[in-house]
Amino acid sequence: QVQLVESGGGLVQAGGSLTLSCTASTIFAINSMGWFRRAPGKQRDLVATITRGGSTDYADSVKGRFTVARDNAKNTVYLQMNSLRPEDTAVYYCSVEMAVSKRAYWGQGTQVTVSS
């Protein structure tokens, strides 16, 4: 069982910045790591992912504003969020995919609220 611990959410004004972090407790190799979000009344959507080798993928709505990064030695993934907008308000979830089992694990979620 892999546990993910997220931190960094909070309340910020539009145009501000926040950094989320997520650390996975495991001795096994992790393939991809990423962030998803669920806005009120909507489904959970991809925000950004990063492979072990550093390849990234972003939702169109966050390109140029958000940056995903990881520290493989610490099993930690980060999401730097700049130029935040009210529509970025959501619960943000960290997710990892294990390299061998391909099993996915999810964090408990952290609230990000952007006020206008």
C-alpha positions, 0 to 999 in steps of 0.5 A: 500500500502506497500512501500519498501525503499532499500539502500546500493548498489554501486560499489565494487571490486571483493572480497569486501563486501556490505550490502543492507538493505530494510525497509517496511512501514506497520503496518501489519505483514510481512511473508517472506522478501527477495532479488532477482536480475536481471543481464543485459539481464537475468531474475530476480532470487532469491538470499535469503529469510527469514521467520518471524521465521528466516528460510532462503533459498539461491540461490546455487550461493551465499551460504557461501558468502551472509547472509540474516537477518531481524529485525521484530521490524523495518520491515527491511531485510538485505543482507550481501554480502561477497566475491563478484564476477563480476557475482554478478553484478545486480540490487537487489530488495527487496520483502516482502510477507504480512502475511494475504493477501499474497500479495507481494510488491517490492522495486525499486531496487538498483544497485550492480556492482562488478569490476574485 
